[in-house]
Amino acid sequence: MLSFENVTIRQGDFSLAANWQAAAGGRIAVIGPSGAGKSTLLNAVAGFIPLKSGHIRWDGQPLDGLPPGKRPLSILFQDQNLFPHLTVAQNLGLGLDPSLRHVNTAAVDRALERVGLEGLGNRRPAALSGGQQSRAALARALLRARPMLLLDEPFAALGPALKAEMLALVEELAGPALVLMVTHDPEDAQRFSTHTVLVADGIAASPAPTDALFANPPPALVNYLGA
């Protein structure tokens, strides 16, 4: 279980508060206006932004103070973070061993097969389509087999059909991992998540059932959706 215990994140004049829990295996969208703090929330969980106060815990153990690489999570960004000078297989191998000296090549091949990239491991990322690059980044995250997967709009640049395909692939392959997905698209939230966190006015609200939230949106969500 992921727990935010009276958390405050502060950067200059910006402040964001969170105080809630999310169970393992959940599918949670994080939605709200631009600049409200959606990515900030994920970056705090990942360890890239320190907390002003409070604690973030996983299964009761504090994440505070742990470096990003020691936290029980993987994160996907919009730019996919694939290294252009490495092959696709080498990029995946980084998820197992940053030195690439002790990589289980069979595990890499299985991961490529799971995301539909079988036989493409020797290509450079530039030789892949945008959708294939997204699949490669997802495969690397899955190889790490962490209990949390954070998605910071990694599929935002894809067309609607391909984005829907990638979200379905995440749902299929993430298994028992807790998935937190930042999105600007309410359709993505409704398609993928059982619960949604609304980030607005300095607060990351407790996860609410997605269908109920959009059926009866609070004023901050109404303003964001323009409905």
Protein Blocks (a to p, Z undefined) as FASTA:
>chain_A
ZZdehiacdehjbccdddddddehiacddeddehilmmmmmmmmnopaccfbdcddeehi
afehpafklpccddddfklopafkbcfklmmmmmmomnlmaccfklmmmmmmmnopghil
mpcfklpcfklmmmmmmmmmmmnopabdcdehkllmpcfklmmmmmmmmmmmnmmaccdd
ddfbfklmmmmpmbdcddeehiacddddfklmmmmccfklmmmnoZZ
